[in-house]
Amino acid sequence: MRRSVHVTYHKTDKKWYVVNGDSKKSKGNYDTQKEAMKYGRKLAMETSSEFLIHGKDGKIRLATSYGNDPRGSKQTTRSKNNKQSQRKRNSSKK
């Protein structure tokens, strides 16, 4: 089973939570997304997990893998703008 750590926003108390994806238990709550991301990234690295950052709307903004990636690299990052930035890099090489 794939392990994951999520940073999510709760509108009820206006806090950012770091959540273990397997158990859905909160590992802590923070006033800012930046604070939650700092702890969440550390936790994902320690547990060789995937790290997912959600926006206030609940959609995934960024996903980073710190575990065994089948593509061969130790760390991979995906974001909604990743394909656009890669197209820009490829077109600038021509």
N, C-alpha and C positions, 0 to 999 in steps of 0.2 A: 504494500500500500504506500502511496506517495504522501509524504509528510508536507505540511504547509503551515505558514504563519501569515496571518492577515492583519492589516491595519484597517479598521473600520470606524465609521462615525455613527454615533447614536444621537438622534435629534432630541430625544427625551431629556437628556441631561447635558447635551452639547459638549460631549467629551469624545476623545479618540481612544479606541480600545485596541490592544494587541491580543489577538485570539489565536489559539492553537486550532488549526483546521480539523484535526482528527477528533478532538474531544469537544470542540466548540466552547471550551472554558476560557474565560478571560485571564490573561496573564498580567493585566494592569490597565489602568486608564490614565489619560493624560489630557491636559488642557489644549495642547497644540499637536498638530499632525507631525511636526518635525520631531518632537520629543518621542512620540509613539514610534515613528520610523526608526529612530536611533536604537531604541530598545528592541524593536521587532527584527531589525537587520542583524543585530548581535545574536539574538536568539536563533534566527534562521541559520546563521553561520555555525553556531555551536552544535546544532542538531542536524546539519546537512540537509536543510529543507528548502522548499520553494518559498519565496517571500513575495506576497501580493499586497499592493497598496491600493485601497479603494478610495474614490472621491466621496464627497458628501452625498452624491446621488446614488452611491452604492456600486457604480460601475468600476471595474478594475482599470486603474490608471497605469500601473506598472507592475510587471512580474519579473522577478529575478530568481534564478535557480542557484543554490549553493550546494546542491547534492550531486549525485551521479547523473550527468547529462548524457543522453545517448548520442548527441552530436559531437562529443569528444572534448569540448572545452569545459573548464572547471566552473566558470560562471557565465551565464547567459542572461541577457536582459531583453524583455519584450515590452513594447509599449504600443499604444494605438498609433503613434506617429512614426514608428520604426520603419515601416515600408516606404513612407514618403522620404525620410532622411536617407535611406539607402539608395533610392532612385536618384536623389540629388547628387550623392557621392558618385554614383556610376556615370551620370551625365556629365559631371565636371571632369572626369578622367578622359573623355573623348576629345 
